[in-house]
Amino acid sequence: MSTIPLPDPVAGPTEPDEEQVLRDLYGEPDSGGFFRGEEVS
């Protein structure tokens, strides 16, 4: 049976923080906590 290599926990996260990515794309969330971005007409 083959084994799956596990990431080294000391190395830190391998993926960016999802909330930070959403903030970068859409700005701050609204009062309900939703990331909406700018309205497009």
N, C-alpha and C positions, 0 to 999 in steps of 0.2 A: 504494500500500500504506500503510495507516495504521500509526502507531507507538504503542507502549505507553509511557506515561510511567513512568519509574523513580523510586523514592523517593530523596530527598536523603540520602546516607549521613551527612552532617554533622548532620542533624536527629535522629539516634538511632533506636532501634527503634520500629516502629509497632505492634507487638504486645507484650503483657506476657510476661515470662519464664515459660515453662511450669512449670518446677520451683517457682518462687515461688507460682504459682497453686495448684499441688497442695499445697504446704505450708500455704497459707492455708486450703484446704478440709479437709485431712485431718491436718494436723500433721506431725510428723517421720516419715520413713520408718523401717520396721523394719530389723533387721540385714541382711536380704536386699536392702534398697534399695527395697522396695515401700511405696507409700502406701496404708494400709488403713483409716484412720479408726477410729471407735469401733464396737464390736460392737452390733448392734441385736437385741433379743430379741423 
